Amino acid sequence: MEESGELKLGNIIKLTRSSEKKFQLGNFKGALEDKMKANAILKSKSCDEKIIEKYRKELSNLYSSKFDLIFDHKLKIDEIKINEIVKMLERKSEEKLKNNDYRGAIKALRRAEKYISN
């Protein structure tokens, strides 16, 4: 069971890093596809809280920045508000995807991930 969890975490991290690399290269559609695959694995019932917590730590490493306004904002709001913002950003991403705005969709998902990172 532990191996399966580690394997899932490895796949999620690999997809997230791949998405980030594609985003930086301007391949927004590919970045969005990888990010959606990673999110599908995360939202599956087989992902437990331990995997999600390790993923959040990885996101913190991936998105660490000296000037991070989202991190500063997270310090001033509670967990309920953070969850509302994440859901709003995920809805915004879906709307942008329906309009074939891949860049906007991936940007909204990346912003949502910054809110859930540690």
Backbone as XML, in Angstrom:
<?xml version="1.0"?>
<chain id="A" units="angstrom">
  <residue number="1" name="MET">
    <atom name="N" x="0.827" y="-1.193" z="0.000"/>
    <atom name="CA" x="0.000" y="0.000" z="0.000"/>
    <atom name="C" x="0.870" y="1.254" z="0.000"/>
  </residue>
  <residue number="2" name="GLU">
    <atom name="N" x="1.943" y="1.233" z="0.812"/>
    <atom name="CA" x="2.834" y="2.392" z="0.887"/>
    <atom name="C" x="3.534" y="2.630" z="-0.450"/>
  </residue>
  <residue number="3" name="GLU">
    <atom name="N" x="3.929" y="1.556" z="-1.119"/>
    <atom name="CA" x="4.562" y="1.696" z="-2.427"/>
    <atom name="C" x="3.608" y="2.331" z="-3.416"/>
  </residue>
  <residue number="4" name="SER">
    <atom name="N" x="2.378" y="1.940" z="-3.376"/>
    <atom name="CA" x="1.381" y="2.502" z="-4.280"/>
    <atom name="C" x="1.230" y="4.001" z="-4.040"/>
  </residue>
  <residue number="5" name="GLY">
    <atom name="N" x="1.210" y="4.409" z="-2.774"/>
    <atom name="CA" x="1.117" y="5.822" z="-2.433"/>
    <atom name="C" x="2.332" y="6.599" z="-2.914"/>
  </residue>
  <residue number="6" name="GLU">
    <atom name="N" x="3.499" y="6.027" z="-2.729"/>
    <atom name="CA" x="4.730" y="6.684" z="-3.180"/>
    <atom name="C" x="4.765" y="6.768" z="-4.702"/>
  </residue>
  <residue number="7" name="LEU">
    <atom name="N" x="4.265" y="5.739" z="-5.358"/>
    <atom name="CA" x="4.214" y="5.731" z="-6.817"/>
    <atom name="C" x="3.267" y="6.816" z="-7.316"/>
  </residue>
  <residue number="8" name="LYS">
    <atom name="N" x="2.106" y="6.942" z="-6.681"/>
    <atom name="CA" x="1.159" y="7.990" z="-7.053"/>
    <atom name="C" x="1.759" y="9.370" z="-6.835"/>
  </residue>
  <residue number="9" name="LEU">
    <atom name="N" x="2.404" y="9.548" z="-5.691"/>
    <atom name="CA" x="3.034" y="10.834" z="-5.400"/>
    <atom name="C" x="4.105" y="11.142" z="-6.439"/>
  </residue>
  <residue number="10" name="GLY">
    <atom name="N" x="4.892" y="10.139" z="-6.801"/>
    <atom name="CA" x="5.915" y="10.327" z="-7.826"/>
    <atom name="C" x="5.314" y="10.731" z="-9.164"/>
  </residue>
  <residue number="11" name="ASN">
    <atom name="N" x="4.213" y="10.096" z="-9.538"/>
    <atom name="CA" x="3.532" y="10.446" z="-10.792"/>
    <atom name="C" x="2.977" y="11.866" z="-10.746"/>
  </residue>
  <residue number="12" name="ILE">
    <atom name="N" x="2.382" y="12.233" z="-9.620"/>
    <atom name="CA" x="1.816" y="13.578" z="-9.481"/>
    <atom name="C" x="2.918" y="14.622" z="-9.585"/>
  </residue>
  <residue number="13" name="ILE">
    <atom name="N" x="4.019" y="14.399" z="-8.902"/>
    <atom name="CA" x="5.136" y="15.349" z="-8.927"/>
    <atom name="C" x="5.731" y="15.431" z="-10.331"/>
  </residue>
  <residue number="14" name="LYS">
    <atom name="N" x="5.869" y="14.277" z="-10.989"/>
    <atom name="CA" x="6.416" y="14.256" z="-12.352"/>
    <atom name="C" x="5.518" y="15.051" z="-13.299"/>
  </residue>
  <residue number="15" name="LEU">
    <atom name="N" x="4.213" y="14.849" z="-13.192"/>
    <atom name="CA" x="3.275" y="15.586" z="-14.043"/>
    <atom name="C" x="3.296" y="17.080" z="-13.734"/>
  </residue>
  <residue number="16" name="THR">
    <atom name="N" x="3.416" y="17.431" z="-12.477"/>
    <atom name="CA" x="3.450" y="18.842" z="-12.088"/>
    <atom name="C" x="4.705" y="19.521" z="-12.629"/>
  </residue>
  <residue number="17" name="ARG">
    <atom name="N" x="5.833" y="18.864" z="-12.493"/>
    <atom name="CA" x="7.086" y="19.437" z="-13.018"/>
    <atom name="C" x="7.049" y="19.531" z="-14.538"/>
  </residue>
  <residue number="18" name="SER">
    <atom name="N" x="6.499" y="18.515" z="-15.174"/>
    <atom name="CA" x="6.361" y="18.543" z="-16.625"/>
    <atom name="C" x="5.471" y="19.693" z="-17.049"/>
  </residue>
  <residue number="19" name="SER">
    <atom name="N" x="4.382" y="19.894" z="-16.328"/>
    <atom name="CA" x="3.467" y="20.992" z="-16.617"/>
    <atom name="C" x="4.183" y="22.338" z="-16.478"/>
  </residue>
  <residue number="20" name="GLU">
    <atom name="N" x="4.966" y="22.467" z="-15.435"/>
    <atom name="CA" x="5.688" y="23.723" z="-15.195"/>
    <atom name="C" x="6.690" y="23.993" z="-16.321"/>
  </residue>
  <residue number="21" name="LYS">
    <atom name="N" x="7.390" y="22.962" z="-16.736"/>
    <atom name="CA" x="8.375" y="23.120" z="-17.813"/>
    <atom name="C" x="7.681" y="23.510" z="-19.127"/>
  </residue>
  <residue number="22" name="LYS">
    <atom name="N" x="6.573" y="22.843" z="-19.432"/>
    <atom name="CA" x="5.826" y="23.168" z="-20.649"/>
    <atom name="C" x="5.286" y="24.592" z="-20.586"/>
  </residue>
  <residue number="23" name="PHE">
    <atom name="N" x="4.825" y="25.018" z="-19.413"/>
    <atom name="CA" x="4.324" y="26.381" z="-19.251"/>
    <atom name="C" x="5.425" y="27.388" z="-19.552"/>
  </residue>
  <residue number="24" name="GLN">
    <atom name="N" x="6.606" y="27.142" z="-19.011"/>
    <atom name="CA" x="7.731" y="28.058" z="-19.221"/>
    <atom name="C" x="8.157" y="28.107" z="-20.685"/>
  </residue>
  <residue number="25" name="LEU">
    <atom name="N" x="7.944" y="27.016" z="-21.415"/>
    <atom name="CA" x="8.299" y="26.976" z="-22.830"/>
    <atom name="C" x="7.181" y="27.516" z="-23.723"/>
  </residue>
  <residue number="26" name="GLY">
    <atom name="N" x="6.031" y="27.855" z="-23.133"/>
    <atom name="CA" x="4.933" y="28.424" z="-23.903"/>
    <atom name="C" x="3.943" y="27.405" z="-24.439"/>
  </residue>
  <residue number="27" name="ASN">
    <atom name="N" x="4.094" y="26.140" z="-24.046"/>
    <atom name="CA" x="3.160" y="25.091" z="-24.465"/>
    <atom name="C" x="2.031" y="25.013" z="-23.432"/>
  </residue>
  <residue number="28" name="PHE">
    <atom name="N" x="1.101" y="25.967" z="-23.505"/>
    <atom name="CA" x="0.071" y="26.088" z="-22.489"/>
    <atom name="C" x="-0.921" y="24.926" z="-22.509"/>
  </residue>
  <residue number="29" name="LYS">
    <atom name="N" x="-1.241" y="24.433" z="-23.687"/>
    <atom name="CA" x="-2.175" y="23.313" z="-23.797"/>
    <atom name="C" x="-1.570" y="22.063" z="-23.158"/>
  </residue>
  <residue number="30" name="GLY">
    <atom name="N" x="-0.318" y="21.782" z="-23.457"/>
    <atom name="CA" x="0.361" y="20.629" z="-22.867"/>
    <atom name="C" x="0.498" y="20.765" z="-21.356"/>
  </residue>
  <residue number="31" name="ALA">
    <atom name="N" x="0.800" y="21.978" z="-20.907"/>
    <atom name="CA" x="0.918" y="22.227" z="-19.468"/>
    <atom name="C" x="-0.419" y="21.988" z="-18.777"/>
  </residue>
  <residue number="32" name="LEU">
    <atom name="N" x="-1.486" y="22.441" z="-19.398"/>
    <atom name="CA" x="-2.819" y="22.270" z="-18.834"/>
    <atom name="C" x="-3.202" y="20.792" z="-18.778"/>
  </residue>
  <residue number="33" name="GLU">
    <atom name="N" x="-2.889" y="20.043" z="-19.826"/>
    <atom name="CA" x="-3.209" y="18.613" z="-19.848"/>
    <atom name="C" x="-2.493" y="17.877" z="-18.721"/>
  </residue>
  <residue number="34" name="ASP">
    <atom name="N" x="-1.195" y="18.166" z="-18.531"/>
    <atom name="CA" x="-0.444" y="17.519" z="-17.455"/>
    <atom name="C" x="-0.998" y="17.899" z="-16.086"/>
  </residue>
  <residue number="35" name="LYS">
    <atom name="N" x="-1.334" y="19.166" z="-15.929"/>
    <atom name="CA" x="-1.862" y="19.643" z="-14.650"/>
    <atom name="C" x="-3.210" y="18.982" z="-14.349"/>
  </residue>
  <residue number="36" name="MET">
    <atom name="N" x="-4.046" y="18.816" z="-15.378"/>
    <atom name="CA" x="-5.348" y="18.187" z="-15.182"/>
    <atom name="C" x="-5.202" y="16.708" z="-14.824"/>
  </residue>
  <residue number="37" name="LYS">
    <atom name="N" x="-4.212" y="16.033" z="-15.417"/>
    <atom name="CA" x="-3.955" y="14.632" z="-15.069"/>
    <atom name="C" x="-3.528" y="14.520" z="-13.608"/>
  </residue>
  <residue number="38" name="ALA">
    <atom name="N" x="-2.635" y="15.415" z="-13.186"/>
    <atom name="CA" x="-2.168" y="15.408" z="-11.798"/>
    <atom name="C" x="-3.330" y="15.677" z="-10.841"/>
  </residue>
  <residue number="39" name="ASN">
    <atom name="N" x="-4.176" y="16.631" z="-11.179"/>
    <atom name="CA" x="-5.323" y="16.947" z="-10.325"/>
    <atom name="C" x="-6.315" y="15.797" z="-10.267"/>
  </residue>
  <residue number="40" name="ALA">
    <atom name="N" x="-6.475" y="15.079" z="-11.374"/>
    <atom name="CA" x="-7.383" y="13.928" z="-11.385"/>
    <atom name="C" x="-6.879" y="12.848" z="-10.426"/>
  </residue>
  <residue number="41" name="ILE">
    <atom name="N" x="-5.581" y="12.619" z="-10.419"/>
    <atom name="CA" x="-5.001" y="11.632" z="-9.493"/>
    <atom name="C" x="-5.197" y="12.109" z="-8.057"/>
  </residue>
  <residue number="42" name="LEU">
    <atom name="N" x="-4.956" y="13.403" z="-7.816"/>
    <atom name="CA" x="-5.096" y="13.951" z="-6.466"/>
    <atom name="C" x="-6.527" y="13.853" z="-5.950"/>
  </residue>
  <residue number="43" name="LYS">
    <atom name="N" x="-7.493" y="14.053" z="-6.825"/>
    <atom name="CA" x="-8.889" y="14.053" z="-6.398"/>
    <atom name="C" x="-9.509" y="12.664" z="-6.372"/>
  </residue>
  <residue number="44" name="SER">
    <atom name="N" x="-8.749" y="11.665" z="-6.800"/>
    <atom name="CA" x="-9.270" y="10.302" z="-6.752"/>
    <atom name="C" x="-9.351" y="9.838" z="-5.298"/>
  </residue>
  <residue number="45" name="LYS">
    <atom name="N" x="-10.193" y="8.862" z="-5.064"/>
    <atom name="CA" x="-10.404" y="8.380" z="-3.695"/>
    <atom name="C" x="-9.201" y="7.628" z="-3.155"/>
  </residue>
  <residue number="46" name="SER">
    <atom name="N" x="-8.304" y="7.229" z="-4.033"/>
    <atom name="CA" x="-7.148" y="6.458" z="-3.590"/>
    <atom name="C" x="-6.030" y="7.338" z="-3.033"/>
  </residue>
  <residue number="47" name="CYS">
    <atom name="N" x="-6.157" y="8.651" z="-3.164"/>
    <atom name="CA" x="-5.161" y="9.574" z="-2.610"/>
    <atom name="C" x="-5.546" y="9.926" z="-1.187"/>
  </residue>
  <residue number="48" name="ASP">
    <atom name="N" x="-4.666" y="9.639" z="-0.262"/>
    <atom name="CA" x="-4.961" y="9.970" z="1.124"/>
    <atom name="C" x="-4.337" y="11.309" z="1.515"/>
  </residue>
  <residue number="49" name="GLU">
    <atom name="N" x="-4.581" y="11.709" z="2.725"/>
    <atom name="CA" x="-4.122" y="13.013" z="3.225"/>
    <atom name="C" x="-2.595" y="13.101" z="3.261"/>
  </residue>
  <residue number="50" name="LYS">
    <atom name="N" x="-1.949" y="11.982" z="3.494"/>
    <atom name="CA" x="-0.481" y="11.938" z="3.555"/>
    <atom name="C" x="0.136" y="12.314" z="2.196"/>
  </residue>
  <residue number="51" name="ILE">
    <atom name="N" x="-0.431" y="11.772" z="1.128"/>
    <atom name="CA" x="0.050" y="12.074" z="-0.225"/>
    <atom name="C" x="-0.195" y="13.539" z="-0.542"/>
  </residue>
  <residue number="52" name="ILE">
    <atom name="N" x="-1.364" y="14.045" z="-0.176"/>
    <atom name="CA" x="-1.701" y="15.439" z="-0.462"/>
    <atom name="C" x="-0.765" y="16.374" z="0.290"/>
  </residue>
  <residue number="53" name="GLU">
    <atom name="N" x="-0.433" y="16.044" z="1.524"/>
    <atom name="CA" x="0.475" y="16.890" z="2.316"/>
    <atom name="C" x="1.878" y="16.911" z="1.706"/>
  </residue>
  <residue number="54" name="LYS">
    <atom name="N" x="2.358" y="15.749" z="1.261"/>
    <atom name="CA" x="3.674" y="15.700" z="0.608"/>
    <atom name="C" x="3.649" y="16.489" z="-0.704"/>
  </residue>
  <residue number="55" name="TYR">
    <atom name="N" x="2.537" y="16.428" z="-1.411"/>
    <atom name="CA" x="2.386" y="17.192" z="-2.654"/>
    <atom name="C" x="2.421" y="18.691" z="-2.374"/>
  </residue>
  <residue number="56" name="ARG">
    <atom name="N" x="1.778" y="19.114" z="-1.310"/>
    <atom name="CA" x="1.796" y="20.534" z="-0.940"/>
    <atom name="C" x="3.216" y="21.019" z="-0.647"/>
  </residue>
  <residue number="57" name="LYS">
    <atom name="N" x="3.999" y="20.169" z="0.003"/>
    <atom name="CA" x="5.399" y="20.536" z="0.269"/>
    <atom name="C" x="6.171" y="20.683" z="-1.042"/>
  </residue>
  <residue number="58" name="GLU">
    <atom name="N" x="5.906" y="19.782" z="-1.978"/>
    <atom name="CA" x="6.569" y="19.857" z="-3.285"/>
    <atom name="C" x="6.170" y="21.139" z="-4.009"/>
  </residue>
  <residue number="59" name="LEU">
    <atom name="N" x="4.894" y="21.518" z="-3.919"/>
    <atom name="CA" x="4.445" y="22.767" z="-4.538"/>
    <atom name="C" x="5.160" y="23.966" z="-3.924"/>
  </residue>
  <residue number="60" name="SER">
    <atom name="N" x="5.365" y="23.920" z="-2.620"/>
    <atom name="CA" x="6.072" y="25.014" z="-1.962"/>
    <atom name="C" x="7.478" y="25.158" z="-2.522"/>
  </residue>
  <residue number="61" name="ASN">
    <atom name="N" x="8.137" y="24.024" z="-2.760"/>
    <atom name="CA" x="9.481" y="24.062" z="-3.345"/>
    <atom name="C" x="9.441" y="24.574" z="-4.778"/>
  </residue>
  <residue number="62" name="LEU">
    <atom name="N" x="8.446" y="24.149" z="-5.516"/>
    <atom name="CA" x="8.332" y="24.502" z="-6.928"/>
    <atom name="C" x="8.017" y="25.979" z="-7.119"/>
  </residue>
  <residue number="63" name="TYR">
    <atom name="N" x="7.147" y="26.514" z="-6.283"/>
    <atom name="CA" x="6.693" y="27.889" z="-6.457"/>
    <atom name="C" x="7.333" y="28.882" z="-5.486"/>
  </residue>
  <residue number="64" name="SER">
    <atom name="N" x="8.426" y="28.496" z="-4.841"/>
    <atom name="CA" x="9.041" y="29.418" z="-3.888"/>
    <atom name="C" x="9.624" y="30.623" z="-4.625"/>
  </residue>
  <residue number="65" name="SER">
    <atom name="N" x="9.369" y="31.789" z="-4.051"/>
    <atom name="CA" x="9.811" y="33.028" z="-4.660"/>
    <atom name="C" x="10.070" y="34.047" z="-3.565"/>
  </residue>
  <residue number="66" name="LYS">
    <atom name="N" x="11.011" y="34.923" z="-3.816"/>
    <atom name="CA" x="11.324" y="35.965" z="-2.843"/>
    <atom name="C" x="10.155" y="36.942" z="-2.708"/>
  </residue>
  <residue number="67" name="PHE">
    <atom name="N" x="9.505" y="37.238" z="-3.825"/>
    <atom name="CA" x="8.381" y="38.167" z="-3.835"/>
    <atom name="C" x="7.117" y="37.411" z="-4.207"/>
  </residue>
  <residue number="68" name="ASP">
    <atom name="N" x="6.420" y="36.897" z="-3.212"/>
    <atom name="CA" x="5.239" y="36.078" z="-3.456"/>
    <atom name="C" x="4.036" y="36.720" z="-2.779"/>
  </residue>
  <residue number="69" name="LEU">
    <atom name="N" x="3.237" y="37.429" z="-3.560"/>
    <atom name="CA" x="2.077" y="38.121" z="-3.013"/>
    <atom name="C" x="1.010" y="37.155" z="-2.514"/>
  </residue>
  <residue number="70" name="ILE">
    <atom name="N" x="0.886" y="36.004" z="-3.166"/>
    <atom name="CA" x="-0.108" y="35.024" z="-2.735"/>
    <atom name="C" x="0.248" y="34.490" z="-1.349"/>
  </residue>
  <residue number="71" name="PHE">
    <atom name="N" x="1.522" y="34.233" z="-1.114"/>
    <atom name="CA" x="1.947" y="33.757" z="0.207"/>
    <atom name="C" x="1.609" y="34.807" z="1.269"/>
  </residue>
  <residue number="72" name="ASP">
    <atom name="N" x="1.879" y="36.060" z="0.978"/>
    <atom name="CA" x="1.562" y="37.133" z="1.921"/>
    <atom name="C" x="0.057" y="37.214" z="2.169"/>
  </residue>
  <residue number="73" name="HIS">
    <atom name="N" x="-0.732" y="37.047" z="1.120"/>
    <atom name="CA" x="-2.186" y="37.093" z="1.248"/>
    <atom name="C" x="-2.702" y="35.924" z="2.082"/>
  </residue>
  <residue number="74" name="LYS">
    <atom name="N" x="-2.103" y="34.743" z="1.902"/>
    <atom name="CA" x="-2.527" y="33.560" z="2.646"/>
    <atom name="C" x="-2.355" y="33.754" z="4.147"/>
  </residue>
  <residue number="75" name="LEU">
    <atom name="N" x="-1.372" y="34.535" z="4.550"/>
    <atom name="CA" x="-1.122" y="34.758" z="5.975"/>
    <atom name="C" x="-2.245" y="35.560" z="6.627"/>
  </residue>
  <residue number="76" name="LYS">
    <atom name="N" x="-2.969" y="36.324" z="5.828"/>
    <atom name="CA" x="-3.987" y="37.222" z="6.373"/>
    <atom name="C" x="-5.405" y="36.663" z="6.296"/>
  </residue>
  <residue number="77" name="ILE">
    <atom name="N" x="-5.591" y="35.533" z="5.630"/>
    <atom name="CA" x="-6.936" y="34.975" z="5.487"/>
    <atom name="C" x="-6.995" y="33.582" z="6.106"/>
  </residue>
  <residue number="78" name="ASP">
    <atom name="N" x="-8.206" y="33.135" z="6.429"/>
    <atom name="CA" x="-8.360" y="31.829" z="7.054"/>
    <atom name="C" x="-8.530" y="30.720" z="6.013"/>
  </residue>
  <residue number="79" name="GLU">
    <atom name="N" x="-8.576" y="29.499" z="6.500"/>
    <atom name="CA" x="-8.636" y="28.316" z="5.635"/>
    <atom name="C" x="-9.906" y="28.289" z="4.782"/>
  </residue>
  <residue number="80" name="ILE">
    <atom name="N" x="-11.006" y="28.746" z="5.334"/>
    <atom name="CA" x="-12.279" y="28.755" z="4.594"/>
    <atom name="C" x="-12.167" y="29.678" z="3.380"/>
  </residue>
  <residue number="81" name="LYS">
    <atom name="N" x="-11.608" y="30.852" z="3.589"/>
    <atom name="CA" x="-11.452" y="31.814" z="2.489"/>
    <atom name="C" x="-10.481" y="31.264" z="1.440"/>
  </residue>
  <residue number="82" name="ILE">
    <atom name="N" x="-9.423" y="30.609" z="1.883"/>
    <atom name="CA" x="-8.467" y="30.000" z="0.944"/>
    <atom name="C" x="-9.184" y="28.972" z="0.071"/>
  </residue>
  <residue number="83" name="ASN">
    <atom name="N" x="-10.018" y="28.129" z="0.676"/>
    <atom name="CA" x="-10.760" y="27.120" z="-0.086"/>
    <atom name="C" x="-11.717" y="27.766" z="-1.081"/>
  </residue>
  <residue number="84" name="GLU">
    <atom name="N" x="-12.364" y="28.863" z="-0.686"/>
    <atom name="CA" x="-13.263" y="29.576" z="-1.604"/>
    <atom name="C" x="-12.491" y="30.117" z="-2.803"/>
  </residue>
  <residue number="85" name="ILE">
    <atom name="N" x="-11.309" y="30.678" z="-2.544"/>
    <atom name="CA" x="-10.486" y="31.231" z="-3.621"/>
    <atom name="C" x="-10.042" y="30.127" z="-4.570"/>
  </residue>
  <residue number="86" name="VAL">
    <atom name="N" x="-9.625" y="28.994" z="-4.027"/>
    <atom name="CA" x="-9.175" y="27.874" z="-4.852"/>
    <atom name="C" x="-10.307" y="27.383" z="-5.742"/>
  </residue>
  <residue number="87" name="LYS">
    <atom name="N" x="-11.505" y="27.231" z="-5.179"/>
    <atom name="CA" x="-12.650" y="26.775" z="-5.977"/>
    <atom name="C" x="-12.996" y="27.785" z="-7.065"/>
  </residue>
  <residue number="88" name="MET">
    <atom name="N" x="-12.932" y="29.067" z="-6.727"/>
    <atom name="CA" x="-13.218" y="30.112" z="-7.706"/>
    <atom name="C" x="-12.199" y="30.064" z="-8.854"/>
  </residue>
  <residue number="89" name="LEU">
    <atom name="N" x="-10.933" y="29.876" z="-8.517"/>
    <atom name="CA" x="-9.894" y="29.801" z="-9.542"/>
    <atom name="C" x="-10.051" y="28.548" z="-10.411"/>
  </residue>
  <residue number="90" name="GLU">
    <atom name="N" x="-10.464" y="27.449" z="-9.813"/>
    <atom name="CA" x="-10.697" y="26.231" z="-10.596"/>
    <atom name="C" x="-11.877" y="26.416" z="-11.551"/>
  </residue>
  <residue number="91" name="ARG">
    <atom name="N" x="-12.933" y="27.097" z="-11.092"/>
    <atom name="CA" x="-14.067" y="27.397" z="-11.985"/>
    <atom name="C" x="-13.630" y="28.313" z="-13.114"/>
  </residue>
  <residue number="92" name="LYS">
    <atom name="N" x="-12.818" y="29.298" z="-12.781"/>
    <atom name="CA" x="-12.315" y="30.231" z="-13.797"/>
    <atom name="C" x="-11.491" y="29.478" z="-14.836"/>
  </residue>
  <residue number="93" name="SER">
    <atom name="N" x="-10.695" y="28.527" z="-14.388"/>
    <atom name="CA" x="-9.889" y="27.722" z="-15.298"/>
    <atom name="C" x="-10.780" y="26.925" z="-16.243"/>
  </residue>
  <residue number="94" name="GLU">
    <atom name="N" x="-11.854" y="26.330" z="-15.705"/>
    <atom name="CA" x="-12.777" y="25.566" z="-16.547"/>
    <atom name="C" x="-13.451" y="26.461" z="-17.586"/>
  </residue>
  <residue number="95" name="GLU">
    <atom name="N" x="-13.824" y="27.674" z="-17.182"/>
    <atom name="CA" x="-14.450" y="28.610" z="-18.119"/>
    <atom name="C" x="-13.480" y="28.981" z="-19.239"/>
  </residue>
  <residue number="96" name="LYS">
    <atom name="N" x="-12.248" y="29.239" z="-18.873"/>
    <atom name="CA" x="-11.245" y="29.608" z="-19.870"/>
    <atom name="C" x="-10.978" y="28.444" z="-20.818"/>
  </residue>
  <residue number="97" name="LEU">
    <atom name="N" x="-10.991" y="27.228" z="-20.279"/>
    <atom name="CA" x="-10.776" y="26.044" z="-21.109"/>
    <atom name="C" x="-11.907" y="25.890" z="-22.123"/>
  </residue>
  <residue number="98" name="LYS">
    <atom name="N" x="-13.137" y="26.167" z="-21.710"/>
    <atom name="CA" x="-14.279" y="26.082" z="-22.631"/>
    <atom name="C" x="-14.137" y="27.069" z="-23.788"/>
  </residue>
  <residue number="99" name="ASN">
    <atom name="N" x="-13.469" y="28.191" z="-23.517"/>
    <atom name="CA" x="-13.239" y="29.211" z="-24.548"/>
    <atom name="C" x="-11.922" y="28.995" z="-25.294"/>
  </residue>
  <residue number="100" name="ASN">
    <atom name="N" x="-11.289" y="27.838" z="-25.076"/>
    <atom name="CA" x="-10.003" y="27.493" z="-25.690"/>
    <atom name="C" x="-8.897" y="28.482" z="-25.340"/>
  </residue>
  <residue number="101" name="ASP">
    <atom name="N" x="-8.987" y="29.101" z="-24.178"/>
    <atom name="CA" x="-7.938" y="29.989" z="-23.672"/>
    <atom name="C" x="-7.053" y="29.164" z="-22.741"/>
  </residue>
  <residue number="102" name="TYR">
    <atom name="N" x="-6.133" y="28.405" z="-23.341"/>
    <atom name="CA" x="-5.298" y="27.493" z="-22.565"/>
    <atom name="C" x="-4.366" y="28.241" z="-21.622"/>
  </residue>
  <residue number="103" name="ARG">
    <atom name="N" x="-3.849" y="29.354" z="-22.075"/>
    <atom name="CA" x="-2.947" y="30.141" z="-21.228"/>
    <atom name="C" x="-3.680" y="30.627" z="-19.975"/>
  </residue>
  <residue number="104" name="GLY">
    <atom name="N" x="-4.860" y="31.176" z="-20.152"/>
    <atom name="CA" x="-5.639" y="31.643" z="-19.010"/>
    <atom name="C" x="-6.034" y="30.520" z="-18.077"/>
  </residue>
  <residue number="105" name="ALA">
    <atom name="N" x="-6.365" y="29.362" z="-18.651"/>
    <atom name="CA" x="-6.783" y="28.212" z="-17.847"/>
    <atom name="C" x="-5.632" y="27.699" z="-16.982"/>
  </residue>
  <residue number="106" name="ILE">
    <atom name="N" x="-4.452" y="27.571" z="-17.575"/>
    <atom name="CA" x="-3.318" y="27.054" z="-16.799"/>
    <atom name="C" x="-2.872" y="28.082" z="-15.765"/>
  </residue>
  <residue number="107" name="LYS">
    <atom name="N" x="-2.966" y="29.364" z="-16.092"/>
    <atom name="CA" x="-2.591" y="30.388" z="-15.117"/>
    <atom name="C" x="-3.504" y="30.336" z="-13.896"/>
  </residue>
  <residue number="108" name="ALA">
    <atom name="N" x="-4.788" y="30.144" z="-14.113"/>
    <atom name="CA" x="-5.723" y="30.057" z="-12.994"/>
    <atom name="C" x="-5.435" y="28.829" z="-12.137"/>
  </residue>
  <residue number="109" name="LEU">
    <atom name="N" x="-5.131" y="27.694" z="-12.767"/>
    <atom name="CA" x="-4.808" y="26.484" z="-12.005"/>
    <atom name="C" x="-3.512" y="26.644" z="-11.221"/>
  </residue>
  <residue number="110" name="ARG">
    <atom name="N" x="-2.519" y="27.264" z="-11.824"/>
    <atom name="CA" x="-1.247" y="27.492" z="-11.128"/>
    <atom name="C" x="-1.467" y="28.400" z="-9.921"/>
  </residue>
  <residue number="111" name="ARG">
    <atom name="N" x="-2.284" y="29.414" z="-10.091"/>
    <atom name="CA" x="-2.574" y="30.330" z="-8.986"/>
    <atom name="C" x="-3.302" y="29.586" z="-7.861"/>
  </residue>
  <residue number="112" name="ALA">
    <atom name="N" x="-4.231" y="28.706" z="-8.226"/>
    <atom name="CA" x="-4.946" y="27.910" z="-7.218"/>
    <atom name="C" x="-3.969" y="27.025" z="-6.445"/>
  </residue>
  <residue number="113" name="GLU">
    <atom name="N" x="-3.014" y="26.434" z="-7.152"/>
    <atom name="CA" x="-2.018" y="25.591" z="-6.485"/>
    <atom name="C" x="-1.176" y="26.384" z="-5.509"/>
  </residue>
  <residue number="114" name="LYS">
    <atom name="N" x="-0.885" y="27.619" z="-5.831"/>
    <atom name="CA" x="-0.098" y="28.440" z="-4.905"/>
    <atom name="C" x="-0.861" y="28.669" z="-3.610"/>
  </residue>
  <residue number="115" name="TYR">
    <atom name="N" x="-2.179" y="28.742" z="-3.698"/>
    <atom name="CA" x="-2.960" y="28.910" z="-2.484"/>
    <atom name="C" x="-2.992" y="27.649" z="-1.638"/>
  </residue>
  <residue number="116" name="ILE">
    <atom name="N" x="-2.898" y="26.476" z="-2.259"/>
    <atom name="CA" x="-2.941" y="25.244" z="-1.445"/>
    <atom name="C" x="-1.567" y="24.770" z="-1.019"/>
  </residue>
  <residue number="117" name="SER">
    <atom name="N" x="-0.507" y="25.372" z="-1.543"/>
    <atom name="CA" x="0.837" y="24.963" z="-1.124"/>
    <atom name="C" x="1.098" y="25.426" z="0.306"/>
  </residue>
  <residue number="118" name="ASN">
    <atom name="N" x="2.084" y="24.828" z="0.933"/>
    <atom name="CA" x="2.419" y="25.189" z="2.325"/>
    <atom name="C" x="3.143" y="26.511" z="2.406"/>
  </residue>
</chain>
